[in-house]
Amino acid sequence: MQLSRLIGDRAGGVAPLLALLAFPLMASVGAAVDYSRANSARAAMQGALDAAALMLTKQAQQLSADQVSQDATTYFNANFTRPDIQNIQVSAAASSSGGTSLSLTATGAVTTQFVGLMGISTINISVKSGAFASTDGLGCVLSLNTTASGAATAQGSTSVNLNGCSLYDNSNSSTALTVGGSATLSALSVGVVGGVSGNAGITTTQGIRTGIGPVTDPYASDSFPNFFGCSQNNFTAKNTITIDPGVYCGGISLNANANVTLNPGIYYIDGGGLSVNGGGIMTGSGVTLVFTKKNGNSWPTVTINGNATVNLTPPKSGQTAGIVIFGDRNIPVGTTFKFNGGANQYLGGAIYVPTGAINFTGGAATGTSCTQIIGNTVTFTGNSALAINCSNYETKPFSAAVLKLTS
């Protein structure tokens, strides 16, 4: 009634009427401002959640379900800086099927500035993201050191041919992988947590990737059986002989004229080390050489010299299946293991010395079908050939995750 009287009163002022008519316009403009803020916040949340999904997927295989959820929130918060968004909640779930798949959700609320006058105090926001990490399992070289410069190195006039397989380096150094001098490295792909020095000497089929997530040690949960006593002390071979599995306290030494065949089984090198001099021959199938210390006073090492002939392949079953060389994890970090037998050296399966500094030259003339090298650091000092056709050796595959957003 009062409104109709006001409208009908031609003598009345126009200001009250304009105020009434302006209210819907102001409400519309205010709503646009609030919803524009909400859309901006939603875009920022989506970007932060996508970044969290990619970061988290790099390491999802190594995390428990609780850690996945906790780290999802941590990574999201590190990328999202909007204090005007309240009640933020982040959730994550992981699943495995041909890779690792993550599904993430983030919710929050924007406190309104204008539409609150209309009874809408907050605008809720919800975004979703997902990422998928796939692996090809075609790694054949892995350096585990996380900080060293030159954790993986090819130097001098070395020519390294990784036939159909990839090199991975877990060091975050800017020169984690170093290919120096006239050295060359060819591989299916190269993946490095940090950076590469000497790109010009590297040839790949699928490219060089830096900034990858660390590659999981495929044998981290493996162990060798316990052992007791000594079968042999300071064993030395000078002629043709066949030996049996056992505990070789003080190590094994093969002189230039030695021709030693190893029967299948586990050979514990307890202290001392393994030495194969030039001209020496060592062969065996179904063999694991374990380097450890129980009875001896020193940790063992390996020295296989040039012109030695070495042809060893691993067991296909048992605790050390797929592993031809197994270094005790308690060996001091940086202990040198020299596999420099040259062209006639073939160590099939996995050379696994997680704390060792592996120097490797070999395989170039052996028709290598399967060799994995996993060490704290890996240095190629001469011409080498590795391959990853390991279907008959029961080795464990490894590779970096290739990430992509799925939503």
Secondary structure as UniProt FT lines:
FT   HELIX           2..8
FT   TURN            10..11
FT   HELIX           15..59
FT   HELIX           60..62
FT   HELIX           65..79
FT   TURN            83..84
FT   STRAND          85..96
FT   STRAND          100..111
FT   HELIX           115..118
FT   STRAND          122..134
FT   STRAND          139..143
FT   TURN            149..150
FT   STRAND          152..154
FT   TURN            156..157
FT   STRAND          159..163
FT   STRAND          166..169
FT   TURN            174..175
FT   STRAND          177..179
FT   TURN            181..182
FT   STRAND          184..187
FT   STRAND          190..192
FT   STRAND          196..197
FT   HELIX           199..201
FT   STRAND          202..204
FT   STRAND          208..210
FT   TURN            218..221
FT   STRAND          232..237
FT   STRAND          240..243
FT   STRAND          246..254
FT   TURN            256..257
FT   STRAND          259..262
FT   STRAND          265..270
FT   STRAND          273..276
FT   TURN            278..279
FT   STRAND          281..284
FT   STRAND          287..292
FT   STRAND          301..304
FT   TURN            306..307
FT   STRAND          309..312
FT   TURN            319..322
FT   STRAND          323..327
FT   TURN            329..330
FT   TURN            333..334
FT   STRAND          335..342
FT   TURN            343..344
FT   STRAND          345..347
FT   STRAND          349..362
FT   TURN            364..367
FT   STRAND          370..380
FT   STRAND          384..388
FT   TURN            391..394
FT   STRAND          402..405
//
